[in-house]
Amino acid sequence: MSDAPDWTIPTSIRAQEIETVKVDISAQSLDKVDVNFVSQEADINVNVTNSSLNVNVQGTADVNIAKASVYLNVKQDDYLGQKLHIENFSLSSANIDINLYNNRYGFWFMHRARGFIERVRLYAKNITGSDQTITIRICIAPKRPAILTLSATIPASQTEYDYVDVTGINCLWNYDTIYVEIEGPDGIYLRGKSGLWGEGGFRNDNVDGIVPWIMVWLAPGTRGDIPVSGTVNTIQIPNTTSSAVKAGTSVPASSSETLIDISATGTVKWLAVSFEGTDSQLAKVQIEVDDVLIWDMSISDTYRRLGFSQGGAGSVVYITQYDTTNNYYAIVFNNAFSFKRRFKVTVKNESTSNSITATAMAIISKLT
């Protein structure tokens, strides 16, 4: 027998109510305490000092923390970035050969793309017999203008699949999402995967289930951002202001002429269109935003809709010149248009006999 006494007290409690159980363990180590509450309500007060508490909850837990400060470490303590390679699937799981055939294939990485883009890697081969160039566009999302447009040459000698690295990009990508699109000629093949419809793949701006393998190297990349909805603070989106001018353009009778056509994302801060040579009813201004016609009106129709007035200076729409004697007209739009993909201004001459001379000027703030 052992000299030490056995202090184990077998206890069985059934169908009873216990108000308080006090346990005091001092200067001892306690490996494990298993407490199981079944179909009961209980308040558990736990004080852990200079130690860690691991809690495993199976099911749903409602947690109420009051009169206390709580520190949630959600990967916020890492001040250093990391080399990050994001890919849409493992190359070893590829199951299809994709002939580009002048199509545009792309993939949308919807999270954790913020970082410094070092390179884009593809897996391709060339069976055309000559060197071929492919185009890689990097956007925030599908159907958005390219922020970066890159190219890579696949040599005629690369008749078997091998890596194609587009290097030297060295671009800070300050967005959480990234869309990479590849376009190339017939005979350029990319290794890809089928059966991924709705998981981020696109072909010619349409959702598609056949996706080429794409890897983006971020060096450094973030260790993990937290998606947040709602307004957190004001973020200045990188943009640049530029002007577009097309002056003295002749528009023959019964024809149209495009004066401004911009593919980008931005806002039109100021737009002025002027023309001379025909009646105000026969000269139309047409404005398209993202390929949707939103303004299709002659100067005289605009004049009537403004209450037979030219409008006031600084108004969204303002007719600055309305000279019916000399057939000279001008209209200004202030902060009237925002576009995601395209902005287009056209003058249409509905006169069957007279040509007109048109001019358009715009100040545009474009996303960079």
LOLO-229548 format. One record per residue (C-alpha): z, y, x; residue in three letters; chain. Coordinates in Angstrom, 3 decimals. Layout:
       pz       py       px  aa ch
        Z        Y        X ala  A
...
//
This chain:
       pz       py       px  aa ch
    0.000    0.000    0.000 met  A
   -0.591    3.563    1.033 ser  A
    2.432    5.677    1.792 asp  A
    0.971    8.600   -0.200 ala  A
    1.845    8.679   -3.880 pro  A
   -0.904    8.505   -6.480 asp  A
   -0.873   11.756   -8.485 trp  A
   -3.712   10.737  -10.767 thr  A
   -2.762   11.180  -14.398 ile  A
   -5.144    9.393  -16.814 pro  A
   -5.568   11.618  -19.832 thr  A
   -7.500   10.961  -23.004 ser  A
   -7.814   13.684  -25.631 ile  A
   -9.570   12.869  -28.869 arg  A
   -9.909   14.913  -32.018 ala  A
   -7.391   17.448  -30.761 gln  A
   -7.479   21.189  -30.150 glu  A
   -6.447   22.610  -26.795 ile  A
   -5.913   26.315  -26.554 glu  A
   -5.403   26.706  -22.809 thr  A
   -5.776   24.447  -19.801 val  A
   -4.540   26.052  -16.592 lys  A
   -5.607   24.557  -13.314 val  A
   -4.471   26.042   -9.996 asp  A
   -5.971   24.612   -6.853 ile  A
   -4.759   26.258   -3.667 ser  A
   -5.700   25.491   -0.089 ala  A
   -7.665   22.506   -1.227 gln  A
  -11.348   21.590   -1.416 ser  A
  -12.755   20.541   -4.722 leu  A
  -16.092   18.756   -4.552 asp  A
  -17.095   18.771   -8.172 lys  A
  -15.871   19.662  -11.624 val  A
  -17.890   18.322  -14.548 asp  A
  -17.203   19.987  -17.887 val  A
  -19.207   18.999  -20.926 asn  A
  -18.867   20.861  -24.225 phe  A
  -20.670   19.157  -27.062 val  A
  -21.140   20.977  -30.367 ser  A
  -18.266   23.281  -29.538 gln  A
  -17.755   26.958  -28.834 glu  A
  -15.893   27.847  -25.680 ala  A
  -15.088   30.829  -23.523 asp  A
  -15.173   30.021  -19.824 ile  A
  -13.769   32.546  -17.342 asn  A
  -14.807   31.794  -13.776 val  A
  -13.832   33.851  -10.716 asn  A
  -15.762   32.939   -7.592 val  A
  -14.784   34.728   -4.378 thr  A
  -16.768   34.588   -1.135 asn  A
  -18.828   31.716   -2.388 ser  A
  -21.908   30.951   -4.391 ser  A
  -22.131   29.732   -7.945 leu  A
  -25.086   27.605   -8.954 asn  A
  -25.656   27.315  -12.672 val  A
  -28.164   24.922  -14.192 asn  A
  -28.903   25.634  -17.853 val  A
  -30.891   23.161  -19.897 gln  A
  -32.023   24.672  -23.142 gly  A
  -31.436   28.247  -24.214 thr  A
  -28.555   30.344  -22.955 ala  A
  -27.470   33.720  -24.280 asp  A
  -25.843   35.770  -21.544 val  A
  -23.854   38.914  -22.215 asn  A
  -22.690   40.871  -19.194 ile  A
  -20.417   43.799  -19.964 ala  A
  -18.378   46.213  -17.869 lys  A
  -19.753   44.859  -14.632 ala  A
  -22.411   45.626  -12.072 ser  A
  -25.037   42.965  -11.612 val  A
  -27.364   42.542   -8.661 tyr  A
  -30.482   40.536   -9.335 leu  A
  -32.297   39.663   -6.135 asn  A
  -35.908   39.213   -7.247 val  A
  -37.500   39.048   -3.802 lys  A
  -36.597   42.680   -3.241 gln  A
  -34.834   42.189    0.078 asp  A
  -37.985   41.308    2.025 asp  A
  -39.222   44.438    3.745 tyr  A
  -41.913   42.593    5.678 leu  A
  -45.223   41.569    4.151 gly  A
  -46.832   38.222    4.689 gln  A
  -50.212   36.797    5.501 lys  A
  -51.483   35.727    2.107 leu  A
  -54.544   33.636    1.283 his  A
  -55.273   33.631   -2.441 ile  A
  -57.809   31.101   -3.707 glu  A
  -58.877   30.154   -7.220 asn  A
  -58.541   26.411   -6.594 phe  A
  -58.248   23.983   -3.708 ser  A
  -61.597   23.475   -1.984 leu  A
  -60.885   19.742   -1.820 ser  A
  -61.022   19.621   -5.646 ser  A
  -64.519   21.174   -5.846 ala  A
  -66.878   19.028   -7.900 asn  A
  -70.148   20.932   -8.291 ile  A
  -72.909   22.660   -6.306 asp  A
  -73.769   26.111   -7.665 ile  A
  -77.253   27.487   -7.039 asn  A
  -76.881   31.270   -7.250 leu  A
  -80.489   31.647   -8.477 tyr  A
  -80.099   35.460   -8.765 asn  A
  -77.028   35.086  -10.989 asn  A
  -73.712   36.882  -10.522 arg  A
  -70.764   34.487  -10.303 tyr  A
  -67.237   35.835  -10.056 gly  A
  -63.561   35.073  -10.407 phe  A
  -60.722   37.276  -11.647 trp  A
  -57.408   36.918   -9.781 phe  A
  -55.064   38.394  -12.374 met  A
  -51.887   38.797  -10.334 his  A
  -50.529   39.306   -6.820 arg  A
  -53.632   40.814   -5.218 ala  A
  -51.992   43.903   -3.736 arg  A
  -52.292   44.172    0.027 gly  A
  -54.665   44.862    2.895 phe  A
  -57.934   42.961    2.459 ile  A
  -58.896   41.395    5.776 glu  A
  -61.724   39.098    4.659 arg  A
  -63.373   37.167    1.854 val  A
  -64.277   33.527    2.477 arg  A
  -66.852   31.367    0.659 leu  A
  -68.219   27.859    1.213 tyr  A
  -72.014   27.917    1.149 ala  A
  -75.289   26.465    2.365 lys  A
  -78.885   27.714    2.619 asn  A
  -81.861   25.470    1.788 ile  A
  -84.531   28.203    1.602 thr  A
  -85.764   27.818    5.160 gly  A
  -85.097   31.461    6.070 ser  A
  -82.110   33.762    6.515 asp  A
  -80.779   35.032    3.188 gln  A
  -78.416   37.845    2.244 thr  A
  -75.819   37.619   -0.507 ile  A
  -73.913   40.515   -2.075 thr  A
  -70.159   40.469   -2.671 ile  A
  -68.657   43.027   -5.041 arg  A
  -64.924   43.646   -5.265 ile  A
  -63.650   45.231   -8.481 cys  A
  -60.371   45.698  -10.300 ile  A
  -61.533   43.506  -13.196 ala  A
  -64.735   42.031  -14.671 pro  A
  -67.276   44.521  -16.026 lys  A
  -65.756   47.284  -13.921 arg  A
  -67.704   49.138  -11.227 pro  A
  -67.437   47.775   -7.719 ala  A
  -64.980   49.590   -5.478 ile  A
  -66.275   47.645   -2.462 leu  A
  -69.803   46.290   -2.054 thr  A
  -70.261   43.930    0.886 leu  A
  -73.037   41.719    2.197 ser  A
  -73.263   38.554    4.263 ala  A
  -76.197   36.785    5.860 thr  A
  -76.418   33.019    5.546 ile  A
  -78.724   31.780    8.319 pro  A
  -81.573   29.354    7.720 ala  A
  -79.845   26.888   10.048 ser  A
  -76.852   26.527    7.682 gln  A
  -78.384   23.732    5.628 thr  A
  -75.011   22.001    5.208 glu  A
  -71.916   23.496    3.616 tyr  A
  -69.844   25.674    5.905 asp  A
  -67.507   28.624    5.639 tyr  A
  -68.979   32.098    5.179 val  A
  -66.525   34.797    6.242 asp  A
  -67.041   38.430    5.298 val  A
  -64.818   40.149    7.836 thr  A
  -64.038   43.674    8.960 gly  A
  -63.241   44.847    5.418 ile  A
  -59.935   46.500    6.386 asn  A
  -59.308   47.992    2.954 cys  A
  -55.979   48.774    1.301 leu  A
  -56.115   47.176   -2.168 trp  A
  -53.429   48.891   -4.222 asn  A
  -53.992   46.950   -7.442 tyr  A
  -52.285   43.840   -8.778 asp  A
  -55.585   42.257   -9.887 thr  A
  -58.859   41.706   -8.065 ile  A
  -62.274   40.505   -9.231 tyr  A
  -64.678   39.063   -6.650 val  A
  -68.336   38.650   -7.630 glu  A
  -71.134   36.991   -5.632 ile  A
  -74.857   37.479   -6.160 glu  A
  -77.639   35.785   -4.213 gly  A
  -81.145   34.308   -4.362 pro  A
  -82.431   30.900   -5.390 asp  A
  -81.635   28.284   -2.774 gly  A
  -78.223   29.630   -1.798 ile  A
  -75.586   27.164   -2.925 tyr  A
  -71.840   27.696   -3.274 leu  A
  -69.372   24.871   -3.589 arg  A
  -67.531   25.230   -6.889 gly  A
  -65.710   23.596   -9.730 lys  A
  -66.556   22.997  -13.382 ser  A
  -64.275   22.699  -16.394 gly  A
  -62.441   25.979  -15.814 leu  A
  -63.622   27.904  -18.862 trp  A
  -61.198   30.702  -19.725 gly  A
  -59.285   30.496  -16.443 glu  A
  -60.865   33.512  -14.724 gly  A
  -64.485   32.545  -14.077 gly  A
  -67.448   34.734  -15.081 phe  A
  -71.226   34.541  -14.818 arg  A
  -73.282   37.697  -15.403 asn  A
  -70.237   39.410  -16.979 asp  A
  -69.657   36.547  -19.439 asn  A
  -66.773   34.068  -19.382 val  A
  -67.915   30.843  -17.750 asp  A
  -66.364   27.495  -16.849 gly  A
  -68.298   27.005  -13.596 ile  A
  -66.542   28.831  -10.777 val  A
  -67.370   29.134   -7.060 pro  A
  -64.568   28.626   -4.573 trp  A
  -63.332   32.018   -3.354 ile  A
  -60.549   32.874   -0.942 met  A
  -59.292   36.399   -0.255 val  A
  -57.265   37.049    2.892 trp  A
  -54.557   39.689    2.563 leu  A
  -52.903   40.626    5.830 ala  A
  -50.365   41.737    4.946 pro  A
  -49.924   40.955    1.277 gly  A
  -46.910   41.474   -0.930 thr  A
  -44.281   38.773   -1.276 arg  A
  -44.339   39.064   -5.039 gly  A
  -44.435   41.945   -7.492 asp  A
  -42.816   42.057  -10.909 ile  A
  -45.236   42.761  -13.786 pro  A
  -43.774   45.608  -15.833 val  A
  -44.903   46.833  -19.235 ser  A
  -44.209   50.303  -20.502 gly  A
  -44.001   53.563  -18.608 thr  A
  -42.102   53.292  -15.337 val  A
  -43.278   56.422  -13.555 asn  A
  -46.378   58.475  -12.983 thr  A
  -48.796   56.855  -10.546 ile  A
  -51.582   58.907   -9.008 gln  A
  -54.739   56.801   -9.189 ile  A
  -56.993   57.383   -6.150 pro  A
  -60.033   59.389   -7.237 asn  A
  -62.622   61.767   -5.915 thr  A
  -64.318   64.736   -7.542 thr  A
  -68.073   65.118   -7.227 ser  A
  -70.915   66.965   -8.894 ser  A
  -74.188   65.819  -10.387 ala  A
  -77.096   68.221  -10.813 val  A
  -80.657   67.772  -11.988 lys  A
  -82.433   71.071  -12.462 ala  A
  -85.818   72.164  -13.758 gly  A
  -86.876   68.786  -15.119 thr  A
  -90.018   68.822  -17.261 ser  A
  -89.796   66.772  -20.451 val  A
  -93.257   66.272  -22.017 pro  A
  -93.805   66.373  -25.764 ala  A
  -92.521   63.323  -27.665 ser  A
  -90.669   61.919  -24.686 ser  A
  -87.214   61.687  -23.113 ser  A
  -85.858   62.284  -19.626 glu  A
  -82.578   61.013  -18.141 thr  A
  -80.815   63.796  -16.275 leu  A
  -77.556   62.131  -15.249 ile  A
  -76.857   58.401  -14.871 asp  A
  -73.626   57.352  -13.116 ile  A
  -72.228   53.840  -12.687 ser  A
  -68.519   54.171  -11.947 ala  A
  -65.155   54.657  -13.631 thr  A
  -63.978   58.174  -14.252 gly  A
  -63.829   61.268  -16.421 thr  A
  -66.277   64.083  -16.988 val  A
  -64.346   67.286  -16.411 lys  A
  -67.256   69.580  -17.241 trp  A
  -70.847   69.055  -18.407 leu  A
  -73.526   71.687  -19.054 ala  A
  -77.010   70.969  -20.437 val  A
  -79.645   73.672  -20.864 ser  A
  -83.312   73.674  -21.854 phe  A
  -86.078   76.037  -22.852 glu  A
  -89.561   75.881  -24.321 gly  A
  -89.203   74.590  -27.855 thr  A
  -87.365   75.080  -31.147 asp  A
  -83.644   74.308  -31.167 ser  A
  -84.172   71.626  -33.807 gln  A
  -86.575   69.687  -31.595 leu  A
  -84.512   69.446  -28.414 ala  A
  -81.804   66.779  -28.502 lys  A
  -78.933   65.992  -26.178 val  A
  -78.065   62.264  -25.997 gln  A
  -74.904   61.083  -24.242 ile  A
  -74.020   57.431  -23.615 glu  A
  -70.604   56.186  -22.517 val  A
  -70.478   52.585  -21.293 asp  A
  -73.917   51.991  -22.866 asp  A
  -72.768   53.250  -26.270 val  A
  -74.561   56.287  -27.703 leu  A
  -71.780   58.679  -28.745 ile  A
  -73.681   61.982  -28.951 trp  A
  -77.175   62.340  -30.413 asp  A
  -77.636   65.849  -31.748 met  A
  -79.975   68.806  -31.462 ser  A
  -78.653   72.237  -30.558 ile  A
  -79.310   73.555  -34.078 ser  A
  -77.419   70.618  -35.644 asp  A
  -74.512   71.288  -33.282 thr  A
  -74.605   74.969  -34.204 tyr  A
  -74.328   74.084  -37.907 arg  A
  -71.499   71.601  -37.353 arg  A
  -69.558   74.281  -35.503 leu  A
  -69.705   76.365  -38.663 gly  A
  -72.802   78.337  -37.650 phe  A
  -70.880   79.380  -34.581 ser  A
  -71.296   78.848  -30.868 gln  A
  -67.644   77.876  -30.544 gly  A
  -65.067   79.442  -28.292 gly  A
  -64.970   79.554  -24.517 ala  A
  -62.908   76.624  -23.206 gly  A
  -63.450   74.536  -26.355 ser  A
  -64.389   70.879  -25.974 val  A
  -67.897   71.728  -27.231 val  A
  -69.211   75.235  -26.615 tyr  A
  -72.759   76.559  -27.080 ile  A
  -73.010   79.136  -24.307 thr  A
  -76.594   80.176  -25.033 gln  A
  -78.416   80.198  -28.394 tyr  A
  -81.542   82.345  -28.022 asp  A
  -83.959   81.490  -30.829 thr  A
  -86.297   84.309  -29.803 thr  A
  -87.008   82.978  -26.314 asn  A
  -86.135   79.344  -27.140 asn  A
  -83.427   79.157  -24.487 tyr  A
  -80.313   77.077  -25.201 tyr  A
  -77.272   75.788  -23.319 ala  A
  -74.282   73.673  -24.324 ile  A
  -71.065   72.900  -22.420 val  A
  -68.590   69.995  -22.824 phe  A
  -65.060   70.410  -21.408 asn  A
  -62.955   67.287  -20.651 asn  A
  -64.816   65.429  -23.364 ala  A
  -65.712   62.048  -21.827 phe  A
  -64.023   59.143  -20.038 ser  A
  -65.974   56.091  -18.959 phe  A
  -65.215   52.690  -17.467 lys  A
  -68.655   51.595  -16.299 arg  A
  -71.404   54.114  -16.969 arg  A
  -72.082   57.696  -18.037 phe  A
  -75.588   58.812  -18.984 lys  A
  -77.100   62.101  -20.207 val  A
  -80.627   62.248  -21.646 thr  A
  -82.668   65.097  -23.141 val  A
  -85.108   64.095  -25.876 lys  A
  -88.058   66.313  -26.769 asn  A
  -89.114   65.716  -30.375 glu  A
  -91.830   68.377  -30.291 ser  A
  -95.312   66.879  -30.599 thr  A
  -97.008   69.751  -28.769 ser  A
  -94.669   71.594  -26.381 asn  A
  -92.971   70.397  -23.214 ser  A
  -89.503   71.644  -22.349 ile  A
  -87.667   72.323  -19.092 thr  A
  -84.163   70.844  -18.912 ala  A
  -81.227   71.096  -16.520 thr  A
  -77.921   69.212  -16.433 ala  A
  -74.844   69.829  -14.297 met  A
  -71.580   67.891  -14.296 ala  A
  -68.245   67.809  -12.479 ile  A
  -66.936   64.252  -12.471 ile  A
  -63.689   62.687  -11.256 ser  A
  -64.390   59.095  -10.230 lys  A
  -61.965   56.278   -9.477 leu  A
  -62.105   55.241   -5.838 thr  A
//
